[in-house]
Amino acid sequence: MKYCHNCRREYPDGSLYCANCGKPLQTRQETRKNSINKIFPICAIAIIIFFVGYSLSSLKTSRETLANAKNEKWLQQYYQDIEEKATYPDEWDLSIVDSEKEYSGGSYGHITGTVRNITEDKTISSFKVVVKLEDHSGQIIGTDYDFFYGTLGPGEETDFDIMYEKPSRTVSDYSLQIEEVS
């Protein structure tokens, strides 16, 4: 069967032109080949433009970095700083394993839980666990924190207890965050 790409009508194999619009007829296989032949160059050009743009961007960044590197000593210090930062502990090295909200008598409440050092090679010497108390609409109505000082080795856990003064509005939820890790 032959096919008119313009009118989308089918004709017997012997037909050469569309009776409706006069365009040359093709088999469906030829139509698909033509479609692929039209799409392939467009995709190739798009890929080439992407890689040229990426290369130029990388080249510009590299030139700016080299322009700032006035001498070898500066570069050596730069790489040393990067290496130190990779070994320096931060909040991503700790995980809050569990927590719960408890009320004590009077006007104070407690958020208690456990923090784990999830690294394989960093020892943590201090950090701060911050609680944000929220009302039923999610607005923060109070904050408080607990500090840890000591040694928390890789894989080790420690407990925290944040005592907070109860706000005037009811605490519906809370969120915890780790800060100031060293």
Summary of the structure (lengths in Angstrom):
residues: 182
radius of gyration: 33.3
end to end distance: 75.7
largest distance: 96.3
contacts: 442
relative contact order: 0.12
helix: 33%
strand: 37%
